[in-house]
Amino acid sequence: MSRPEKALGAWVAGIRESFEEVGMLIALRRDGSPVTIRTEEERRRFCGYRRQINRGEMKFTRMLEQEDLVLPLDRLHYFSHWITPEPLPLRYDVRFFVAEAPADQAVVHDGVELTEHLWLRPSKALRDYEEGKIGMVLPQIMTLVDVSRFRTVEEAVAAAKSRQVPANLTKIRRIGGEDVEVMPDGSVFERRPPVYSWPAKEE
């Protein structure tokens, strides 16, 4: 990243996206206590904020001001950086972080970008992918491979603190008549290579 403020924005975006998509807010009150969303009143209030933010009726920063909250950006730890292959019509430049989930908050998917959820250990998610029970793209697969090496959240966080994070621009390679997403060096996730299906072209 070229500017410190742009880099800082990635950390803020990580917290904002977690709140928008799964309803978990990593934030502190001015006295240093963590935000909780456990009482009926808290759930009602923060669900209201979330709906307004998702509809574009409120800025995330406005909610922070109204609640007098600060973001503990040091609790997010930079873990990986992925760039969508060039041939795809929609491309993303995505940064992944690891963080301990806040206590006294429950995951609630937004019903738009995420329509269902479940908690899985990384190794179980990889097994389910390999067996065709769930779908994933290469950045998800390889990040879970990395995370599955750790036994605890603390181990993952400690490793992330000293981790060098390269930008991974994955590629699309034609293998066995299918378009497969591969790593920048051309290596393939052998156990079930992630295949892309392209929309049919209009005549």
Buried (B, 14 or more C-beta within 10 A) or exposed (E): EEEEEEEEEBBBBBBBEBBBBBBBBBBBEEEEEBBBBEEEEBBEBBEEBBEBBBEEEBEBEEBBEEBEBEBBBEBBBBBBBBBBBEEBEEEEEEBBBBBEEBEEBEBBEBEEEBEEEEEEEBEEBBBBBEEEEBEBBBBBBBBBEBBBEBEEEEEBBEBBEEBEEEEBBBBBBEEEEEBBBBBEEEEBBEEEBBEBEEEEEEE
